[in-house]
Amino acid sequence: MERQPILEALTRVRSRLLRVETVPGNRPAVTEGLALTFEHARLEVVPGSGGLHIELGAEAAPTAAVGAAEDEPWWAVIGAALCGAWSPGGAHDRDVLPGLDLQLRENDENPRLICIDRIPGGLRVRSMSRAEWLDGTPGPEAG
């Protein structure tokens, strides 16, 4: 797994996740985009040709975005520190990732892994424990 340069600084300073907004997709458990607001930056994750695109976000969310702080899996990790960020299988292009795994909370603080994957029609978000992630056990889809 390869660490992603765009998230390296946020993991180094253990930036806390403050807010999550999603752009709902056409099917349950599918979103067309995510806006992740951390203490030190706001990131937008959107599906693109060949994978995920991650960009430093603007101050305002897209007009179709809705708050997701009370939704699965986000309610359990709001306020948690970003402790790791990887792209499964490595990055083929600095700007396009095949997927993104975020570890929120330290290893000794019951960490949660949020896995974001590009699927037809948008993004799929799953949550799992670190042990499930290390074992390769698929976590439940958010929805």
C-alpha positions in Angstrom: 0.0 0.0 0.0 1.3 3.4 -0.9 0.9 6.5 1.3 -0.5 9.5 -0.6 1.4 12.8 -0.6 -1.7 15.0 -0.5 -2.6 13.4 2.9 0.9 13.1 4.3 0.9 16.4 6.2 -2.6 15.8 7.7 -1.4 12.4 9.1 1.8 13.9 10.4 0.0 16.5 12.5 -2.9 14.1 13.4 -5.4 16.6 12.0 -8.9 15.9 13.3 -11.9 15.2 11.1 -14.4 18.0 11.8 -17.1 17.6 9.2 -18.2 15.3 6.4 -20.5 16.2 3.5 -21.7 13.9 0.8 -23.3 14.4 -2.6 -26.0 11.6 -2.7 -25.9 9.2 -5.6 -28.7 7.5 -7.5 -28.6 4.3 -5.5 -28.4 3.5 -1.7 -24.9 3.3 -0.3 -23.5 5.3 -3.3 -22.3 8.9 -3.1 -21.2 11.1 -6.0 -18.6 12.9 -3.9 -17.3 13.6 -0.4 -16.1 16.7 1.2 -13.9 16.0 4.3 -13.1 18.9 6.5 -10.1 18.4 8.8 -8.6 20.9 11.2 -5.9 21.9 8.7 -7.5 21.4 5.3 -10.7 20.5 3.4 -10.5 17.7 0.9 -12.9 16.7 -1.9 -13.0 13.1 -3.1 -14.8 12.5 -6.3 -15.0 9.7 -8.8 -13.1 10.2 -12.0 -11.9 8.4 -15.0 -10.0 5.4 -13.7 -10.4 6.0 -10.0 -10.7 8.6 -7.3 -9.6 12.3 -7.5 -8.6 14.0 -4.3 -8.3 17.8 -4.3 -7.9 20.5 -1.7 -11.4 21.8 -1.5 -12.9 25.2 -1.6 -14.4 26.7 1.5 -18.0 26.0 0.4 -19.3 22.5 -0.3 -21.0 21.7 -3.6 -24.6 22.9 -3.6 -26.0 19.3 -3.7 -23.9 18.3 -0.6 -25.6 17.3 2.6 -24.1 16.9 6.1 -23.2 13.3 6.9 -21.8 13.6 10.5 -24.7 11.5 11.8 -24.5 8.9 9.1 -22.6 5.6 9.0 -19.7 5.4 9.3 -18.9 9.0 9.9 -20.7 9.5 13.3 -18.1 7.2 14.9 -15.1 9.1 13.7 -16.0 12.8 13.8 -13.4 14.5 16.0 -10.9 11.6 15.5 -7.4 12.2 14.3 -6.3 11.1 10.9 -3.5 8.7 11.6 -3.0 7.0 8.2 -4.0 7.3 4.6 -3.2 4.8 1.9 -4.2 3.8 -1.6 -4.8 0.0 -1.9 -2.6 -1.4 -4.6 -0.6 1.9 -4.8 -1.2 4.9 -6.9 -0.8 4.7 -10.6 -1.0 8.4 -11.0 -0.5 11.1 -8.4 -3.9 12.6 -9.2 -5.9 9.4 -9.7 -6.1 6.7 -7.0 -7.7 3.2 -7.3 -9.2 3.7 -3.8 -8.5 5.4 -0.5 -8.2 3.9 3.0 -8.2 6.4 5.9 -7.3 5.4 9.5 -8.9 7.5 12.1 -7.7 7.2 15.7 -4.3 5.8 16.9 -3.7 2.0 16.9 -4.2 1.8 20.6 -7.5 3.9 20.5 -9.8 1.4 18.7 -9.0 2.8 15.2 -11.6 2.7 12.4 -10.6 2.4 8.8 -12.8 4.2 6.3 -12.4 2.7 2.8 -13.5 4.7 -0.2 -13.7 3.0 -3.5 -14.7 4.0 -7.1 -17.7 2.0 -8.3 -20.0 2.4 -11.3 -22.2 5.5 -10.5 -20.0 7.0 -7.8 -18.2 6.1 -4.6 -18.7 3.4 -2.0 -17.7 4.0 1.6 -17.1 1.2 4.0 -15.9 1.1 7.6 -14.0 -1.6 9.4 -11.8 -2.2 12.4 -8.0 -2.2 11.9 -7.9 -6.0 12.5 -10.6 -6.5 9.7 -8.6 -4.3 7.4 -5.3 -6.1 8.1 -7.1 -9.5 7.5 -8.7 -8.2 4.3 -12.2 -8.8 5.7 -14.7 -6.6 3.8 -16.4 -4.1 6.1 -20.1 -3.1 5.8 -21.1 -0.5 3.3 -22.3 2.8 4.6 -25.7 3.7 3.7 
